[in-house]
Amino acid sequence: MPVLKLVIGDVVQTRKAHPCGDDRWEVVRLGADIGIRCLGCGRHVLMPRTKLERRIKAFAKRGPGAGATPSDTR
């Protein structure tokens, strides 16, 4: 299974809502663990990439550079 391309600034919608009631999270850190921040209450969570990829339902907004391919960056 290919790795999902995430960039800082992406806003993702998760399958289950956070206890505050919001299901949208902003990606704030990348690496083996992904840092996400709830857009409802501001809670910051570190989650393993594989776990987050399973929980993502859709992208609400893509961050800068998410759709760029090497041929588009000339």
Gaussian input, Z-matrix of N, CA and C with variables (Angstrom, degrees):
# hf/3-21g

backbone

0 1
 N
 C     1     B1
 C     2     B2     1     A1
 N     3     B3     2     A2     1     D1
 C     4     B4     3     A3     2     D2
 C     5     B5     4     A4     3     D3
 N     6     B6     5     A5     4     D4
 C     7     B7     6     A6     5     D5
 C     8     B8     7     A7     6     D6
 N     9     B9     8     A8     7     D7
 C    10    B10     9     A9     8     D8
 C    11    B11    10    A10     9     D9
 N    12    B12    11    A11    10    D10
 C    13    B13    12    A12    11    D11
 C    14    B14    13    A13    12    D12
 N    15    B15    14    A14    13    D13
 C    16    B16    15    A15    14    D14
 C    17    B17    16    A16    15    D15
 N    18    B18    17    A17    16    D16
 C    19    B19    18    A18    17    D17
 C    20    B20    19    A19    18    D18
 N    21    B21    20    A20    19    D19
 C    22    B22    21    A21    20    D20
 C    23    B23    22    A22    21    D21
 N    24    B24    23    A23    22    D22
 C    25    B25    24    A24    23    D23
 C    26    B26    25    A25    24    D24
 N    27    B27    26    A26    25    D25
 C    28    B28    27    A27    26    D26
 C    29    B29    28    A28    27    D27
 N    30    B30    29    A29    28    D28
 C    31    B31    30    A30    29    D29
 C    32    B32    31    A31    30    D30
 N    33    B33    32    A32    31    D31
 C    34    B34    33    A33    32    D32
 C    35    B35    34    A34    33    D33
 N    36    B36    35    A35    34    D34
 C    37    B37    36    A36    35    D35
 C    38    B38    37    A37    36    D36
 N    39    B39    38    A38    37    D37
 C    40    B40    39    A39    38    D38
 C    41    B41    40    A40    39    D39
 N    42    B42    41    A41    40    D40
 C    43    B43    42    A42    41    D41
 C    44    B44    43    A43    42    D42
 N    45    B45    44    A44    43    D43
 C    46    B46    45    A45    44    D44
 C    47    B47    46    A46    45    D45
 N    48    B48    47    A47    46    D46
 C    49    B49    48    A48    47    D47
 C    50    B50    49    A49    48    D48
 N    51    B51    50    A50    49    D49
 C    52    B52    51    A51    50    D50
 C    53    B53    52    A52    51    D51
 N    54    B54    53    A53    52    D52
 C    55    B55    54    A54    53    D53
 C    56    B56    55    A55    54    D54
 N    57    B57    56    A56    55    D55
 C    58    B58    57    A57    56    D56
 C    59    B59    58    A58    57    D57
 N    60    B60    59    A59    58    D58
 C    61    B61    60    A60    59    D59
 C    62    B62    61    A61    60    D60
 N    63    B63    62    A62    61    D61
 C    64    B64    63    A63    62    D62
 C    65    B65    64    A64    63    D63
 N    66    B66    65    A65    64    D64
 C    67    B67    66    A66    65    D65
 C    68    B68    67    A67    66    D66
 N    69    B69    68    A68    67    D67
 C    70    B70    69    A69    68    D68
 C    71    B71    70    A70    69    D69
 N    72    B72    71    A71    70    D70
 C    73    B73    72    A72    71    D71
 C    74    B74    73    A73    72    D72
 N    75    B75    74    A74    73    D73
 C    76    B76    75    A75    74    D74
 C    77    B77    76    A76    75    D75
 N    78    B78    77    A77    76    D76
 C    79    B79    78    A78    77    D77
 C    80    B80    79    A79    78    D78
 N    81    B81    80    A80    79    D79
 C    82    B82    81    A81    80    D80
 C    83    B83    82    A82    81    D81
 N    84    B84    83    A83    82    D82
 C    85    B85    84    A84    83    D83
 C    86    B86    85    A85    84    D84
 N    87    B87    86    A86    85    D85
 C    88    B88    87    A87    86    D86
 C    89    B89    88    A88    87    D87
 N    90    B90    89    A89    88    D88
 C    91    B91    90    A90    89    D89
 C    92    B92    91    A91    90    D90
 N    93    B93    92    A92    91    D91
 C    94    B94    93    A93    92    D92
 C    95    B95    94    A94    93    D93
 N    96    B96    95    A95    94    D94
 C    97    B97    96    A96    95    D95
 C    98    B98    97    A97    96    D96
 N    99    B99    98    A98    97    D97
 C   100   B100    99    A99    98    D98
 C   101   B101   100   A100    99    D99
 N   102   B102   101   A101   100   D100
 C   103   B103   102   A102   101   D101
 C   104   B104   103   A103   102   D102
 N   105   B105   104   A104   103   D103
 C   106   B106   105   A105   104   D104
 C   107   B107   106   A106   105   D105
 N   108   B108   107   A107   106   D106
 C   109   B109   108   A108   107   D107
 C   110   B110   109   A109   108   D108
 N   111   B111   110   A110   109   D109
 C   112   B112   111   A111   110   D110
 C   113   B113   112   A112   111   D111
 N   114   B114   113   A113   112   D112
 C   115   B115   114   A114   113   D113
 C   116   B116   115   A115   114   D114
 N   117   B117   116   A116   115   D115
 C   118   B118   117   A117   116   D116
 C   119   B119   118   A118   117   D117
 N   120   B120   119   A119   118   D118
 C   121   B121   120   A120   119   D119
 C   122   B122   121   A121   120   D120
 N   123   B123   122   A122   121   D121
 C   124   B124   123   A123   122   D122
 C   125   B125   124   A124   123   D123
 N   126   B126   125   A125   124   D124
 C   127   B127   126   A126   125   D125
 C   128   B128   127   A127   126   D126
 N   129   B129   128   A128   127   D127
 C   130   B130   129   A129   128   D128
 C   131   B131   130   A130   129   D129
 N   132   B132   131   A131   130   D130
 C   133   B133   132   A132   131   D131
 C   134   B134   133   A133   132   D132
 N   135   B135   134   A134   133   D133
 C   136   B136   135   A135   134   D134
 C   137   B137   136   A136   135   D135
 N   138   B138   137   A137   136   D136
 C   139   B139   138   A138   137   D137
 C   140   B140   139   A139   138   D138
 N   141   B141   140   A140   139   D139
 C   142   B142   141   A141   140   D140
 C   143   B143   142   A142   141   D141
 N   144   B144   143   A143   142   D142
 C   145   B145   144   A144   143   D143
 C   146   B146   145   A145   144   D144
 N   147   B147   146   A146   145   D145
 C   148   B148   147   A147   146   D146
 C   149   B149   148   A148   147   D147
 N   150   B150   149   A149   148   D148
 C   151   B151   150   A150   149   D149
 C   152   B152   151   A151   150   D150
 N   153   B153   152   A152   151   D151
 C   154   B154   153   A153   152   D152
 C   155   B155   154   A154   153   D153
 N   156   B156   155   A155   154   D154
 C   157   B157   156   A156   155   D155
 C   158   B158   157   A157   156   D156
 N   159   B159   158   A158   157   D157
 C   160   B160   159   A159   158   D158
 C   161   B161   160   A160   159   D159
 N   162   B162   161   A161   160   D160
 C   163   B163   162   A162   161   D161
 C   164   B164   163   A163   162   D162
 N   165   B165   164   A164   163   D163
 C   166   B166   165   A165   164   D164
 C   167   B167   166   A166   165   D165
 N   168   B168   167   A167   166   D166
 C   169   B169   168   A168   167   D167
 C   170   B170   169   A169   168   D168
 N   171   B171   170   A170   169   D169
 C   172   B172   171   A171   170   D170
 C   173   B173   172   A172   171   D171
 N   174   B174   173   A173   172   D172
 C   175   B175   174   A174   173   D173
 C   176   B176   175   A175   174   D174
 N   177   B177   176   A176   175   D175
 C   178   B178   177   A177   176   D176
 C   179   B179   178   A178   177   D177
 N   180   B180   179   A179   178   D178
 C   181   B181   180   A180   179   D179
 C   182   B182   181   A181   180   D180
 N   183   B183   182   A182   181   D181
 C   184   B184   183   A183   182   D182
 C   185   B185   184   A184   183   D183
 N   186   B186   185   A185   184   D184
 C   187   B187   186   A186   185   D185
 C   188   B188   187   A187   186   D186
 N   189   B189   188   A188   187   D187
 C   190   B190   189   A189   188   D188
 C   191   B191   190   A190   189   D189
 N   192   B192   191   A191   190   D190
 C   193   B193   192   A192   191   D191
 C   194   B194   193   A193   192   D192
 N   195   B195   194   A194   193   D193
 C   196   B196   195   A195   194   D194
 C   197   B197   196   A196   195   D195
 N   198   B198   197   A197   196   D196
 C   199   B199   198   A198   197   D197
 C   200   B200   199   A199   198   D198
 N   201   B201   200   A200   199   D199
 C   202   B202   201   A201   200   D200
 C   203   B203   202   A202   201   D201
 N   204   B204   203   A203   202   D202
 C   205   B205   204   A204   203   D203
 C   206   B206   205   A205   204   D204
 N   207   B207   206   A206   205   D205
 C   208   B208   207   A207   206   D206
 C   209   B209   208   A208   207   D207
 N   210   B210   209   A209   208   D208
 C   211   B211   210   A210   209   D209
 C   212   B212   211   A211   210   D210
 N   213   B213   212   A212   211   D211
 C   214   B214   213   A213   212   D212
 C   215   B215   214   A214   213   D213
 N   216   B216   215   A215   214   D214
 C   217   B217   216   A216   215   D215
 C   218   B218   217   A217   216   D216
 N   219   B219   218   A218   217   D217
 C   220   B220   219   A219   218   D218
 C   221   B221   220   A220   219   D219

   B1=1.4486
   B2=1.5327
   B3=1.3352
   B4=1.4692
   B5=1.5343
   B6=1.3243
   B7=1.4563
   B8=1.5278
   B9=1.3118
   B10=1.4612
   B11=1.5240
   B12=1.3259
   B13=1.4636
   B14=1.5251
   B15=1.3078
   B16=1.4598
   B17=1.5233
   B18=1.3153
   B19=1.4651
   B20=1.5222
   B21=1.3221
   B22=1.4665
   B23=1.5243
   B24=1.3097
   B25=1.4605
   B26=1.5159
   B27=1.3461
   B28=1.4632
   B29=1.5287
   B30=1.3107
   B31=1.4640
   B32=1.5173
   B33=1.3411
   B34=1.4555
   B35=1.5247
   B36=1.3265
   B37=1.4624
   B38=1.5212
   B39=1.3266
   B40=1.4570
   B41=1.5257
   B42=1.3260
   B43=1.4668
   B44=1.5232
   B45=1.3205
   B46=1.4650
   B47=1.5182
   B48=1.3141
   B49=1.4598
   B50=1.5284
   B51=1.3115
   B52=1.4603
   B53=1.5378
   B54=1.3179
   B55=1.4731
   B56=1.5262
   B57=1.3293
   B58=1.4692
   B59=1.5279
   B60=1.3443
   B61=1.4574
   B62=1.5173
   B63=1.3289
   B64=1.4679
   B65=1.5287
   B66=1.3366
   B67=1.4647
   B68=1.5248
   B69=1.3526
   B70=1.4650
   B71=1.5256
   B72=1.3423
   B73=1.4578
   B74=1.5215
   B75=1.3388
   B76=1.4628
   B77=1.5169
   B78=1.3338
   B79=1.4583
   B80=1.5297
   B81=1.3446
   B82=1.4656
   B83=1.5151
   B84=1.3530
   B85=1.4575
   B86=1.5194
   B87=1.3422
   B88=1.4555
   B89=1.5176
   B90=1.3127
   B91=1.4540
   B92=1.5147
   B93=1.3377
   B94=1.4605
   B95=1.5255
   B96=1.3345
   B97=1.4638
   B98=1.5219
   B99=1.3204
   B100=1.4622
   B101=1.5293
   B102=1.3104
   B103=1.4655
   B104=1.5135
   B105=1.3424
   B106=1.4639
   B107=1.5223
   B108=1.3472
   B109=1.4561
   B110=1.5167
   B111=1.3298
   B112=1.4587
   B113=1.5258
   B114=1.3244
   B115=1.4632
   B116=1.5228
   B117=1.3201
   B118=1.4624
   B119=1.5190
   B120=1.3391
   B121=1.4639
   B122=1.5292
   B123=1.3424
   B124=1.4557
   B125=1.5225
   B126=1.3117
   B127=1.4766
   B128=1.5276
   B129=1.3477
   B130=1.4629
   B131=1.5218
   B132=1.3448
   B133=1.4605
   B134=1.5230
   B135=1.3424
   B136=1.4579
   B137=1.5230
   B138=1.3402
   B139=1.4478
   B140=1.5212
   B141=1.3420
   B142=1.4642
   B143=1.5311
   B144=1.3184
   B145=1.4656
   B146=1.5242
   B147=1.3313
   B148=1.4676
   B149=1.5174
   B150=1.3165
   B151=1.4713
   B152=1.5282
   B153=1.3419
   B154=1.4620
   B155=1.5234
   B156=1.3311
   B157=1.4706
   B158=1.5260
   B159=1.3282
   B160=1.4674
   B161=1.5229
   B162=1.3251
   B163=1.4678
   B164=1.5285
   B165=1.3311
   B166=1.4604
   B167=1.5251
   B168=1.3221
   B169=1.4675
   B170=1.5278
   B171=1.3420
   B172=1.4642
   B173=1.5232
   B174=1.3258
   B175=1.4612
   B176=1.5181
   B177=1.3238
   B178=1.4598
   B179=1.5297
   B180=1.3408
   B181=1.4712
   B182=1.5136
   B183=1.3117
   B184=1.4649
   B185=1.5203
   B186=1.3159
   B187=1.4509
   B188=1.5119
   B189=1.3313
   B190=1.4674
   B191=1.5223
   B192=1.3152
   B193=1.4546
   B194=1.5119
   B195=1.3170
   B196=1.4637
   B197=1.5194
   B198=1.3175
   B199=1.4540
   B200=1.5146
   B201=1.3163
   B202=1.4655
   B203=1.5202
   B204=1.3283
   B205=1.4623
   B206=1.5164
   B207=1.3183
   B208=1.4713
   B209=1.5292
   B210=1.3454
   B211=1.4621
   B212=1.5396
   B213=1.3456
   B214=1.4648
   B215=1.5307
   B216=1.3277
   B217=1.4575
   B218=1.5234
   B219=1.3133
   B220=1.4786
   B221=1.4809
   A1=108.67
   A2=118.59
   A3=121.03
   A4=111.53
   A5=114.91
   A6=121.45
   A7=108.87
   A8=116.39
   A9=122.12
   A10=109.24
   A11=117.55
   A12=121.33
   A13=109.36
   A14=115.44
   A15=122.37
   A16=108.46
   A17=117.09
   A18=122.12
   A19=107.94
   A20=114.96
   A21=119.34
   A22=108.13
   A23=115.91
   A24=121.61
   A25=113.20
   A26=117.83
   A27=120.56
   A28=109.55
   A29=116.46
   A30=121.66
   A31=106.25
   A32=115.81
   A33=121.19
   A34=109.93
   A35=114.32
   A36=121.22
   A37=106.79
   A38=117.39
   A39=121.58
   A40=111.04
   A41=114.95
   A42=120.70
   A43=111.97
   A44=117.06
   A45=121.29
   A46=109.18
   A47=115.90
   A48=120.64
   A49=110.55
   A50=115.40
   A51=123.16
   A52=107.78
   A53=120.10
   A54=120.22
   A55=114.45
   A56=118.20
   A57=119.75
   A58=111.34
   A59=117.39
   A60=121.21
   A61=114.68
   A62=118.30
   A63=121.01
   A64=109.72
   A65=116.25
   A66=119.90
   A67=112.04
   A68=117.13
   A69=121.22
   A70=109.38
   A71=115.33
   A72=123.08
   A73=109.50
   A74=116.72
   A75=121.73
   A76=109.05
   A77=117.01
   A78=122.50
   A79=107.73
   A80=116.36
   A81=120.59
   A82=112.99
   A83=118.76
   A84=121.98
   A85=108.75
   A86=116.10
   A87=121.12
   A88=110.21
   A89=115.68
   A90=122.95
   A91=107.93
   A92=116.85
   A93=120.08
   A94=109.25
   A95=116.17
   A96=121.68
   A97=107.92
   A98=115.91
   A99=121.59
   A100=108.57
   A101=116.49
   A102=121.35
   A103=109.01
   A104=115.79
   A105=120.55
   A106=108.79
   A107=115.70
   A108=121.68
   A109=108.81
   A110=116.71
   A111=121.86
   A112=108.90
   A113=116.91
   A114=120.66
   A115=111.77
   A116=118.00
   A117=121.58
   A118=112.16
   A119=116.44
   A120=120.22
   A121=113.83
   A122=117.70
   A123=120.61
   A124=114.74
   A125=117.80
   A126=121.91
   A127=110.11
   A128=117.07
   A129=122.60
   A130=108.46
   A131=116.97
   A132=122.58
   A133=109.09
   A134=116.97
   A135=122.66
   A136=107.38
   A137=116.40
   A138=121.25
   A139=109.08
   A140=117.40
   A141=118.81
   A142=110.87
   A143=116.20
   A144=121.72
   A145=112.08
   A146=118.20
   A147=120.65
   A148=111.83
   A149=116.98
   A150=121.14
   A151=110.52
   A152=116.74
   A153=120.18
   A154=111.29
   A155=117.36
   A156=120.26
   A157=111.59
   A158=117.48
   A159=120.43
   A160=111.59
   A161=117.73
   A162=121.59
   A163=113.88
   A164=118.14
   A165=120.88
   A166=110.37
   A167=115.22
   A168=122.28
   A169=110.02
   A170=116.76
   A171=121.48
   A172=109.44
   A173=115.14
   A174=121.52
   A175=107.90
   A176=117.50
   A177=121.56
   A178=110.09
   A179=115.93
   A180=121.61
   A181=107.64
   A182=116.94
   A183=121.25
   A184=109.42
   A185=115.92
   A186=122.03
   A187=111.23
   A188=116.70
   A189=120.23
   A190=111.56
   A191=116.69
   A192=121.69
   A193=114.81
   A194=118.54
   A195=120.91
   A196=112.33
   A197=117.57
   A198=120.11
   A199=114.37
   A200=117.24
   A201=120.16
   A202=110.38
   A203=115.04
   A204=121.27
   A205=107.95
   A206=119.38
   A207=120.26
   A208=113.40
   A209=118.86
   A210=120.06
   A211=111.90
   A212=117.89
   A213=120.76
   A214=113.30
   A215=117.90
   A216=120.54
   A217=113.20
   A218=119.25
   A219=121.01
   A220=112.47
   D1=127.07
   D2=-178.13
   D3=-69.99
   D4=153.30
   D5=178.94
   D6=-75.34
   D7=134.52
   D8=178.86
   D9=-72.25
   D10=131.05
   D11=-179.22
   D12=-79.51
   D13=114.44
   D14=177.22
   D15=-117.09
   D16=144.89
   D17=174.01
   D18=-130.51
   D19=155.84
   D20=177.48
   D21=-63.72
   D22=132.01
   D23=-178.12
   D24=105.81
   D25=-12.89
   D26=175.52
   D27=-62.20
   D28=141.99
   D29=172.21
   D30=-114.38
   D31=119.80
   D32=-177.41
   D33=-112.67
   D34=150.28
   D35=175.19
   D36=-105.40
   D37=129.50
   D38=-178.32
   D39=-97.13
   D40=161.46
   D41=-178.93
   D42=-66.71
   D43=-37.25
   D44=178.62
   D45=-112.67
   D46=145.93
   D47=179.40
   D48=-79.44
   D49=152.58
   D50=173.16
   D51=-70.06
   D52=155.97
   D53=178.74
   D54=-55.61
   D55=-22.48
   D56=177.92
   D57=-75.15
   D58=-12.84
   D59=177.18
   D60=107.90
   D61=-14.57
   D62=-179.05
   D63=-93.14
   D64=147.29
   D65=178.66
   D66=-118.53
   D67=16.80
   D68=179.70
   D69=-108.85
   D70=134.77
   D71=-177.73
   D72=-131.61
   D73=142.99
   D74=176.12
   D75=-103.43
   D76=134.16
   D77=177.77
   D78=-77.72
   D79=122.38
   D80=-177.92
   D81=-119.39
   D82=-10.49
   D83=-179.95
   D84=-150.42
   D85=139.28
   D86=178.78
   D87=-119.75
   D88=155.24
   D89=179.65
   D90=152.78
   D91=-156.09
   D92=175.67
   D93=-63.74
   D94=-39.43
   D95=171.77
   D96=-103.11
   D97=138.26
   D98=-179.83
   D99=-102.50
   D100=130.39
   D101=175.89
   D102=-92.93
   D103=126.48
   D104=178.55
   D105=-128.41
   D106=150.32
   D107=-179.87
   D108=-124.52
   D109=128.76
   D110=179.36
   D111=-67.69
   D112=132.66
   D113=179.98
   D114=-82.00
   D115=-8.64
   D116=177.70
   D117=-85.73
   D118=-52.09
   D119=-174.02
   D120=-116.49
   D121=-11.49
   D122=178.53
   D123=87.85
   D124=5.44
   D125=179.74
   D126=-62.54
   D127=136.64
   D128=-179.91
   D129=-106.24
   D130=130.93
   D131=-177.83
   D132=-132.36
   D133=138.79
   D134=170.48
   D135=-101.81
   D136=131.47
   D137=-176.57
   D138=-139.22
   D139=140.08
   D140=175.36
   D141=-59.26
   D142=143.01
   D143=-176.41
   D144=-53.71
   D145=-45.06
   D146=-177.12
   D147=-63.15
   D148=-38.57
   D149=179.48
   D150=-67.02
   D151=-42.86
   D152=179.26
   D153=-65.19
   D154=-41.77
   D155=-179.30
   D156=-59.85
   D157=-35.38
   D158=177.84
   D159=-70.50
   D160=-30.28
   D161=-175.42
   D162=-85.39
   D163=-16.46
   D164=-177.33
   D165=-71.98
   D166=128.51
   D167=177.18
   D168=-95.57
   D169=-44.03
   D170=-178.01
   D171=-161.68
   D172=164.68
   D173=172.31
   D174=-94.41
   D175=121.64
   D176=176.55
   D177=-80.78
   D178=-34.87
   D179=179.15
   D180=-155.50
   D181=138.69
   D182=176.98
   D183=-95.42
   D184=142.41
   D185=178.52
   D186=-75.79
   D187=172.96
   D188=179.14
   D189=-63.94
   D190=131.95
   D191=177.78
   D192=86.62
   D193=4.75
   D194=-177.22
   D195=-70.21
   D196=-33.31
   D197=-176.48
   D198=-100.40
   D199=2.18
   D200=-175.84
   D201=-76.74
   D202=134.95
   D203=174.29
   D204=-108.41
   D205=162.01
   D206=-178.54
   D207=-54.89
   D208=-34.28
   D209=179.98
   D210=-73.02
   D211=-22.55
   D212=179.88
   D213=-82.24
   D214=-13.73
   D215=-173.13
   D216=-94.88
   D217=12.38
   D218=179.40
   D219=-72.08

